[in-house]
């Protein structure tokens, strides 16, 4: 599995995103105080070590220092999603969470999930790897693949100040225009058409998650 990026977020390709309107405030705290991303990262590292996980990469939109810890002088990212990539018994795993409105809470949720997994294994019915099997072999998105903006011919800063409805309308128009040109009868290919359809789906998913 190709090593995912720590920044920006490399979300698992087959894991659906939580719409921003459905995210909620988390309740994870540190000694009764709001939990920081760095504190949440320590929790994840501790729990992952206890279950035997190796080669961890925590991917998020948190800007990091050279030591891998979050920068304290940056605003909270608009997309609070996080994904923990790691190996367990030489198998790749990916735990992702964007349930909460803050990245620190989503990181803490990963730690809590690992802790719960470890607790279940105490009964001897299943190993940690077996408990986490649903999250096995989920590679990060291919960073070499073209973004939906590239595929549909939009600028990197699109949609800018446009509303979701306006942006979707423009994406739909651009998609239909390119799809006609990609038709095999006009010299196009089925692969090109599939890429356009995937780009439109990715664009709409990103807009709806904001």
ZICOR-V152136 format. One record per helix or strand of 3 or more residues. SS is the DSSP state (h for helix, s for strand). FROM is the first residue (numbers start at 0). TO is the last residue. If there is no record, write none. Layout:
ss:SS from:FROM to:TO
ss:SS from:FROM to:TO
This chain:
ss:h from:19 to:21
ss:h from:36 to:50
ss:s from:53 to:59
ss:s from:81 to:87
ss:s from:90 to:96
ss:h from:102 to:120
ss:h from:127 to:130
ss:h from:132 to:134
ss:h from:147 to:151
ss:h from:163 to:180
ss:h from:183 to:185
ss:h from:189 to:208
